[in-house]
């Protein structure tokens, strides 16, 4: 059983079965879909049971994987829908100015005039720019593109993001 004090990161989820040897289809949340295969063991389910990754590969647009503890289709089928977690300490270190989106969720966002625009609730990947989704605390949402020009500063210790954005946009 993994330590309860560990901080966990969800990297994907088991989305189906593949073949007859107990392989699973994986919906990966990582930027590069097959980057999920760089981590082992995977911790699945609410019990965070460890599963050792024996092999994995891209298959079409998705990822398939063979877990050491799964030997047939029925065992694989029982895992469908379970989230794949790893301990946060195994994520790569970031360069200065880089952030994991999950670390920015919940931060307050101010414009350069110091006006509170809202709190970050999510990020959307749109292709051109990622987009910050803010709860404007008035019952609405505000979408702000995340780019070097719009995100003027991040102060993680204060829980603040400063953006170059007008309040009336």
C-alpha positions in Angstrom: 0.0 0.0 0.0 1.4 3.4 -0.9 2.0 6.0 1.8 -1.1 8.1 2.6 1.0 11.3 2.8 2.1 11.0 -0.8 0.8 13.6 -3.2 -0.7 12.0 -6.3 -1.0 13.1 -9.9 -3.6 11.6 -12.3 -1.9 10.9 -15.7 -4.7 9.2 -17.4 -7.3 6.4 -17.1 -7.9 2.9 -18.3 -10.4 3.2 -21.2 -10.8 -0.3 -22.5 -9.2 -3.7 -23.2 -6.9 -4.6 -26.1 -6.3 -8.1 -27.3 -6.5 -11.4 -25.4 -3.4 -11.1 -23.2 -4.9 -8.6 -20.7 -3.6 -5.5 -22.4 -5.5 -2.2 -21.6 -6.3 0.8 -23.6 -5.2 4.0 -21.9 -6.5 7.5 -22.3 -3.4 9.6 -21.5 -3.7 13.1 -20.1 0.0 13.8 -20.7 1.1 16.4 -23.4 2.8 13.6 -25.4 0.3 10.8 -25.1 3.0 8.1 -24.8 4.8 9.9 -22.0 2.6 8.0 -19.6 4.6 5.0 -20.5 7.7 6.6 -18.8 6.2 5.9 -15.4 5.9 2.7 -13.4 4.3 1.6 -11.3 0.9 3.0 -11.9 -1.4 3.3 -8.9 -5.0 2.4 -9.8 -8.3 2.7 -8.1 -9.3 4.3 -4.8 -7.1 1.8 -3.0 -4.1 3.0 -5.1 -3.0 -0.5 -5.8 0.4 -0.6 -7.7 0.6 -2.1 -11.2 3.9 -2.6 -12.9 4.1 -1.5 -16.5 5.6 -4.4 -18.5 5.3 -2.9 -22.0 3.4 -0.2 -23.8 3.1 1.5 -27.1 1.2 3.9 -29.2 -1.7 2.2 -31.1 -3.3 4.5 -33.6 -4.2 7.7 -31.7 -4.1 6.0 -28.3 -1.9 4.1 -26.0 -2.0 0.4 -25.1 -0.2 -1.2 -22.1 0.5 -4.5 -20.5 0.5 -4.6 -16.7 2.4 -7.4 -14.9 -0.5 -8.1 -12.6 -3.1 -8.5 -15.4 -3.0 -11.7 -17.5 -6.4 -11.9 -19.2 -9.2 -9.9 -20.7 -11.5 -10.2 -17.7 -8.8 -8.8 -15.3 -8.2 -6.0 -17.8 -12.0 -5.3 -18.1 -12.2 -4.9 -14.3 -9.8 -1.9 -14.6 -11.8 0.1 -17.1 -12.6 3.6 -15.8 -9.9 3.6 -13.2 -7.6 6.6 -13.0 -3.8 6.1 -13.4 -1.9 7.9 -10.7 1.8 8.4 -9.9 3.5 10.0 -7.0 4.1 13.7 -7.8 7.8 13.4 -6.8 8.4 11.3 -10.0 7.3 14.1 -12.4 10.2 15.9 -14.2 11.6 19.0 -12.6 10.5 22.2 -14.3 12.6 25.0 -15.7 12.1 28.5 -14.2 8.9 30.0 -15.6 7.4 26.6 -16.3 4.4 25.3 -14.3 2.2 22.3 -14.1 -1.4 23.5 -14.7 -2.6 21.7 -11.7 -0.4 23.9 -9.5 -2.1 27.0 -10.9 -5.7 25.8 -10.2 -7.2 27.8 -7.4 -4.8 30.8 -7.7 -6.3 34.3 -7.8 -5.8 36.2 -11.0 -5.2 40.0 -11.1 -4.8 42.3 -14.0 -1.8 44.7 -14.1 -4.0 47.4 -12.5 -4.5 45.1 -9.5 -8.1 44.3 -10.2 -9.2 40.8 -9.2 -10.5 39.0 -12.3 -11.2 35.7 -10.6 -9.9 32.3 -9.6 -8.4 29.7 -11.9 -10.7 26.7 -12.2 -9.2 24.9 -15.2 -7.1 25.1 -18.3 -8.2 24.3 -21.9 -5.9 23.2 -24.7 -7.1 24.8 -27.9 -4.1 24.3 -30.2 -3.0 27.9 -30.7 -2.8 28.8 -27.0 -3.8 27.1 -23.8 -6.7 29.0 -22.1 -7.1 29.8 -18.4 -10.7 29.4 -17.2 -11.6 31.7 -14.3 -14.5 31.8 -12.0 -15.2 35.6 -11.9 -16.9 35.1 -8.5 -20.1 36.8 -9.9 -21.5 33.5 -11.3 -19.7 33.8 -14.7 -16.6 32.5 -16.4 -13.7 34.4 -17.9 -11.4 32.8 -20.5 -7.9 34.2 -20.8 -5.3 32.9 -23.3 -2.2 31.7 -21.6 0.9 33.1 -23.4 4.1 34.8 -22.6 2.4 38.2 -23.4 -0.9 37.6 -21.4 0.6 35.9 -18.3 2.8 38.7 -16.9 3.8 36.9 -13.7 3.1 34.0 -11.4 3.8 34.1 -7.7 3.1 30.6 -6.4 3.9 31.4 -2.8 1.3 34.2 -2.8 -1.2 32.2 -4.9 -1.3 35.0 -7.5 -1.2 35.2 -11.3 -0.9 38.6 -12.9 -2.2 39.0 -16.5 -2.1 41.7 -19.1 -5.9 41.7 -19.5 -8.6 44.4 -19.3 -11.4 43.9 -16.8 -14.1 44.6 -19.4 -13.0 42.1 -22.1 
